[in-house]
């Protein structure tokens, strides 16, 4: 019985200690602050995650418009019952009026209401110098800009080194800008650029340091046609030389690749041409003459003379 009672008291004491520790009073402030740069407004506050079992936050604001409507507070739709400790109010704070901003904290069953120490106006934003990257490419100066916010204008100043009084000023409308040095008639040399951000709500200004790049002299307009003509001429001459050398090279190649094998000794005599010998026959021949009718008497006389000769001793 005593052991059961002691165990019950121990468990009860532990429960009371845990309950009292979580029921400790909340801090009176969340250290709420707002960071505004280049018209982007981020509200931040300290966390109560360590002091609560469950905690969430709701951000509310009150501008001139909300104040005229029975001084009501407007919840920021993207920051209702959130657990993170920051809220983007760039879209919500869209007018030039003063805004009261507060954070409602729910820590378990407790509620804490913390307000920004003083009202905020977007005119108080900190204007930063533009982020830019300068490159030189084929006679052009390419300038790349980072993310831009509304109500911020950027003017770009371009000049040839040593001639800043005659600088050219261009208004930037996008994140990429090209300046054709050759088309502008500037020629080669060192060119410098400087970007200036202007906030049209409060006339604030902030500029970058100057950035300089080397631009090469443009090639003369006749250089490309002349170079093309030289290349064509050299190609024709080379083709002609190869055409003349092709038969001789082909003969040398065949002579080197197709080597002539020597003939066996038994066949060397067959390389001489045969000798043909004609032998005239030694038999006696008789000559026979064919006479026409008109020559018949002469033939009779010839036969007679022949007969006489044969009969003579």
KEFIKE-838850 format. One record per residue: residue in three letters; x negated, y, z of N, C-alpha, C in turn. Coordinates in pm, whole numbers, plus 50000, padded with zeros to 5 digits. Layout:
REM residues N
ALAXYZXYZXYZ/...
//
This chain:
REM residues 313
UNK499174987950000500005000050000499145012650000/UNK498115012450085497215024050090496455025649960/UNK496045014249902495305015049775496195020649665/UNK497465016749664498385021749560498595036749576/UNK498725041249700498925055549725497695063549686/UNK496505058149716495265065249680495115066249529/UNK495475055449459495395055649313496365065749255/UNK497565066649311498555076249263498085090549286/UNK497505093249399497015106749427495865110649333/UNK495005100749303493885103649213494385107349075/UNK495365099449023495905102348890496625115748888/UNK497365118648996498085131449004497125143249008/UNK496055141849081495065152749089494415155248953/UNK494075144548883493465146148750494415152948654/UNK495705149648660496695155848572496845170648602/UNK496875173948733497005188048771495795196248727/UNK494615190248741493395197448699493415200148549/UNK493795189848471493855191648326494895201848288/UNK496055201648354497115211248322496695225448354/UNK496055227248471495625240648509494535246048419/UNK493655236648373492585241348283493135246348152/UNK494195239548097494775243947969495725255547989/UNK496175257548108497085268748132496345281348172/UNK495015281148152494205292948185494635304648100/UNK494555316748148495005328548073494175330447946/UNK494865334747836494205337247710493425350247716/UNK492395351747632491675364447626492595375447577/UNK492325387547617493185398847582492985403747440/UNK491925399247373491645404047238490995392947156/UNK491265393447024490655383746931489495389946853/UNK489115402046884488045408846812488395409646662/UNK489535415646633490015416846494489255428046424/UNK488825425346299488125435446218488495433146071/UNK488265443145991488545442145847487295446145770/UNK486985438245668485835440845581486355444245443/UNK486065456245396486585460945268485415465645182/UNK485185458745070484125462244975484685461444834/UNK484435472044758484895472344618486375468944604/UNK487195474644694488655473244692489115458944719/UNK488305451044785488715437844830488725438044983/UNK489885435045044490075436945186490255423145252/UNK489345419745345489375406945415489495409645565/UNK490585404745626490775406045770490165393845840/UNK489395396245949488745385346021488985387046171/UNK488945375846244489115376046389488415364046451/UNK488225364646582487545353746652488505341946672/UNK487935330246697488725317946707489035314546853/UNK490225308246875490615303247006490715287947004/UNK490035281646912490125267246897489645259947023/UNK488645265447092488095258747210488995260447333/UNK489845270647334490685273247451492085267347440/UNK492435261547325493795256547302493745242447244/UNK494785234847276494915221647211495355223347067/UNK496325231947045496795235046910496925250146898/UNK496455255546788496475269946770496715273046623/UNK497475283646596497665288746461497845303746466/UNK497675310146350497675324746344498615329346234/UNK499215341246256500065347646156499655362346148/UNK499415367046025498975380846002500175389045958/UNK500325400746020501395410045987500815423945965/UNK501485431645879501035445245852502245454445844/UNK501975467345861503025477545856502455490045792/UNK502945492945672502545505045602503625515645609/UNK503475526045529504465536945528505815531945482/UNK505815523145383507075517745331507785509445438/UNK507035500645507507635492345611508085500745731/UNK507335511245761507695519745875509015527045848/UNK509235530945721510485537845688511685528445698/UNK511445515345695512535505645708512605500545852/UNK512995509545941513175506146083511885501046147/UNK510755505846098509455502546158509245487346168/UNK509625480346066509475465746069508045461846033/UNK507665449546071506375443746037506585433245928/UNK505665433345832505775424145719504745412945735/UNK505215400345728504295388945731503605387545596/UNK502305384945599501575381745476501875367145440/UNK502535364545325502975350845294501855340545292/UNK500655344545255499545335045246498835332845380/UNK499285340045483498605339045613499625337145725/UNK500535327845708501535324645810501235310845867/UNK501075310046000500785297346070499565290346010/UNK498485297745998497245292245943496285289046056/UNK495305280746030494305277246131492965283946103/UNK492755289145984491505296245956491555310046020/UNK490405316346030490295329046103490005340746010/UNK490555340645891490435352045800491615351945704/UNK491895363645648493045365145558492715375945455/UNK492995372945328492755382345218493995391145201/UNK493835404145229494945413745220494805423145102/UNK494035419145001493785428044886495075431644815/UNK495935421944792497195424444721498205431444811/UNK498235427844939499225433645031499005448445053/UNK497765452745067497465466845093497265474144961/UNK498345475744886498275480544748498585495344732/UNK498805502444841499085516844832498025524544910/UNK498055537744894497065546144960497495550445100/UNK498525544545155498995548345289498165541345396/UNK498325545845520497635539645632498415527145676/UNK497675516545707498305503945746497895500245888/UNK498895495845967498645489246095498665474246072/UNK497655467446122497515453046097497345445946231/UNK497995434446246497915426746370497885411846339/UNK497425404246440497345389646430498125383846548/UNK499105375346515499895368446616499315354446635/UNK498875351446757498245338546788499185330246874/UNK499385317846837500165308246916499205297446966/UNK498945297847093498035288347157498865279447249/UNK499115267047204500025258047277501365265147294/UNK501775267847418503055274847443502865289747466/UNK501645294347462501365308547486501285316147354/UNK501535329447361501495338147243500635350247274/UNK499805353647177498915365247193499065374247071/UNK499275386947096499455396846989498275406346993/UNK497445406246883496255414746878496325423746756/UNK496145436646776496255446246666494885451846630/UNK494725455146504493495461646458493335474846534/UNK492125477746587491955489646673492455502546610/UNK492305504346482492795516446418493385513046282/UNK494195521846230494845519446101493805518945989/UNK494195512245880493265510545767493885516445642/UNK493045523245564493445528645434492445523645331/UNK492955519045219492055513145120491085523245060/UNK491345536045081490385546145036489065545045112/UNK489125538645229487915537245311487035525445265/UNK487375519045158486565507645112485145511945080/UNK484225502845098482815505545070482565502244921/UNK482085512044849481815510244707480375505544689/UNK480195493844631478865488444607478415491344465/UNK477115491044444476565492844309476925480744224/UNK477165482644096477555471344010476445460844003/UNK476845448443992475895437543968475755435643818/UNK474515436643768474325435443625473025428243595/UNK472985422443476471795415543426471515420843285/UNK470275425143260469905431443133468995422043055/UNK469335419942926468525411542838468315418642705/UNK467235414842637466945420042503466985408542404/UNK467705410242292467855399542197468015405242056/UNK466995403141970467045406841829467485421341808/UNK466805430441874467105444441854468335449341928/UNK468945440642012470115444542089469825443542238/UNK470415452642313470345452242459471665446742509/UNK471615435342575472815428842628472865430742779/UNK474005435742828474185438342970475375430143019/UNK475145421943121476185413543179476545418843317/UNK477855420043345478335425243473479045414243550/UNK479025415443683479715405943769481205409043776/UNK481865403043876483315404843892483655419443922/UNK484695424143856485125437943875486505438243940/UNK486735448644022488025450644087488755462344023/UNK490065462644046490865473643994490465486844059/UNK490735497643988490475511344033488975514544039/UNK488125505843986486685508543983486245509243836/UNK485725520743797485215522743662483695521943662/UNK483145517043551481695515743538481235523343414/UNK480295532243432479675539643322478235535143308/UNK477835532043185476485527143158475695537943085/UNK474525540843138473645551043082472455544243016/UNK472205547342887471125540942810470255551742750/UNK468945550242764468035560042705466685553442677/UNK465945559742585464595555442556463665561542658/UNK462735553742707461865558242815461165571242777/UNK461255580942866460675594042841461645603742777/UNK462895599442746463875608142680465245606842748/UNK465245607342882466475605242957467475616542935/UNK467015628442901467935639542880468845637142760/UNK468455628742669469285625342553469905611442566/UNK470215607542688470765594242714472165593042656/UNK472515580642622473855577442573474655571042687/UNK475885575642710476725570642819477925563342759/UNK478125550942803479225542742753480085538042871/UNK481395537942851482315532742953482495517742933/UNK482305510143037482365495543030483805491043057/UNK484325482742966485695477742981485735462643005/UNK484625455742989484595441343011483385437443094/UNK483085424543091481935419643167480695417943080/UNK480795420942950479645419542860479605431742768/UNK478395437442753478235449242668476985447542583/UNK477075451242453475955450442359475655464542305/UNK474385467842303473935480542247472915477442138/UNK473285480642012472425477741897471445489241878/UNK470205486941917469195497541909468905501241764/UNK468765491241677468435494041537469565501641468/UNK470805497841497471935504641434472065518941482/UNK471695521141607471745534741660470585543341612/UNK469635537141541468515544741485467435548041585/UNK467355540341691466365543441794464995537641767/UNK464915526941689463615520741664463145512841785/UNK461945507441774461385499541882460875508041997/UNK460605501542109460105508642226460715503242354/UNK460495510242464461025506442594462315514242619/UNK463385506842648464685513042674465105509842818/UNK465755519542882466195518143021467705519743029/UNK468315512743125469755513543147470005515243296/UNK471125521843328471555523643467473085523643467/UNK473675515843559475125514943569475595522443693/UNK476715529743677477275537543787478735533443808/UNK479085529443931480465525943967481155538344024/UNK482395540643979483155552244023484515547344073/UNK484885550644195486195547244252487125558944227/UNK488115556944140488975568044100489925572544210/UNK490075564744320490965568744428490335579244519/UNK489055578544534488395587744628487155594444570/UNK486905592544440485755598544373484425593944433/UNK484395582044490483135576744540482315571644422/UNK480995572344436480095567944330478925560244390/UNK478445550544314477265542944354476605537444229/UNK475275539144220474555535344098473515524644126/UNK473185517544022472105507644029470775514544003/UNK469695507644030468385512343988468245510343837/UNK467385518043775467225516543631466505503443599/UNK466915497443490466305485043440465815487643298/UNK464555484143271463955487043141463565474043071/UNK463715473942937463355462342856462605467242732/UNK461765458442677460995461642556461765456842434/UNK461955465742337462645462542212461625463342099/UNK461515452642019460555452041911460995460841794/UNK459995465141715460285472941596461075464541495/UNK462045470441428462805462641328461945459341207/UNK462205448141147461475444141027461935452440907/UNK460995456440816461405464340699462365456440611/UNK463275463240542464305456140465463755448240347/UNK462565452040296462015444940181461245432440221/UNK461025430340350460185419240393460815405640363/UNK462115404440387462775391440367462795387540219/UNK463195396540124463145392539982461735388939935/UNK460725396639980459345393639939458905380139994/UNK459225377640119458855364840179459545353340107/UNK460825355140071461535344539998460905342239861/UNK460505353039791459855351439661458525344139671/UNK457745347339772456465340539791456665325739817/UNK457645322439898457905308339928458325300839802/UNK459205306939721459645300439597458475298439502/UNK457625308739488456465307639398455515296639443/UNK455205296139570454325285639621454935271839601/UNK456245270839615456895257839594456765253339448/UNK456945262839354456815259239211455385255139177/UNK454395262639229452995259239202452665245539260/UNK453105242839378452845229839438453505218639360/UNK454735220939313455415210739233454675208139102/UNK454135218839039453395217238915452105209238938/UNK451395212439043450145205239073450425190539099/UNK451445187739174451785173839202452225166539075/UNK452935173938986453335167638861452155163838774/UNK451115172438770449935169338689449085158338752/UNK449085157438879448255147538947448935134038961/UNK450215133638933450945121038957450435109438872/UNK450225110838736449725099238658448365094238707/UNK447445103538732446125099438777446185092838914/UNK446985098739001447125092639133447765078939123/UNK448735077639031449395064639014448405054138964/UNK447505058338871446505048938819445535044738929/UNK445075054339009444165051039120444855042039222/UNK446125044639242446845036639341446995022239293/UNK447365020539164447485006939112446134999739111/UNK445075007139080443755001039077443304996839216/UNK443725004539317443335001239454444184989939511/UNK445464990139481446364980239539446314967139462/UNK446404967839327446404955739244444984952639198/UNK444224946039278442844942639244442814931139144/UNK441904931839041441784921538939440924910138990/UNK441514898038989440794886339035439834881438927/UNK438594877438960437644872338857438094858738803/UNK437824856338673438194843638608437184832738645/UNK437624820438649436684809238671435664808538559/UNK434524802338594433444801438493433864793538372/UNK434724783138387435134774638274435944782338172/UNK436564793638215437404801238123436734813638069/UNK435464815838107434814828038059434614828037910/UNK434314815437845434074814837700435324817437621/UNK436474815437677437734817437606438054832137585/UNK437264840337647437554854537629437074859937496/UNK436124852137424435644856637295436644853337187/UNK436804862037086437784859136978437294847536892/UNK438204838936841437804827436755437244832136621/UNK436304824236566435674827236436436244817636332/UNK436814823036231437414814936123436434814436006/UNK436124802035950435204799835835436004794235720/UNK435924801035609436614796535486435584790435390/UNK435824777735346434924770435252435644769035119/UNK434984774135015435594773134883435464758834830/UNK436464753434763436404739434708435354738434594/UNK434634726734583433574724534484434084717234360/UNK435364713434347435874706334230435934715634110/UNK435824709733988435864717433862437294721633833/UNK437404732933776438724738333745438774741633598/UNK439914742133541440154745933403441024758133399/UNK440684766533307441444778933291442474776933184/UNK443704780133213444794778633118445364792533095/UNK445444795832970445974808932933447334807132870/UNK448264815432906449604815132851449714826532753/UNK450074823132628450154833032520451584834332474/UNK451874845932428453184848132373453244843732229/UNK454464844332167454614839832028453744847731932/UNK453534860331965452734868431874451294864431875/UNK450874857831973449484853731985449294839131947/UNK450284833131895450214818831860449124815931758/UNK448924823531645447844820531548446494820531615/UNK446264830231697444974830731766444784818531850/UNK445844813231906445724801431991445354789431908/UNK445904788031782445604776831693444154777031652/UNK443694789531623442304790831583441394787131698/UNK441794791031817440944788131932440894773231958/UNK442004766431942442024751931964441174744931861/UNK441244749531737440474743631630439004745231654/UNK438604757131695437194759331720436744750531834/UNK437574748531926437204740132038437024725831995/UNK437894721231908437814707531860436564705631779/UNK436204715331698435014714131618433774713231705/UNK433774720931806432594720631895432464707231965/UNK433594701132000433534688432069433104677131976/UNK433414678431846433074668131751431624669331704/UNK431124681131715429724682731674428834676131771/UNK427724669931711426774663431796426004673631879/
//
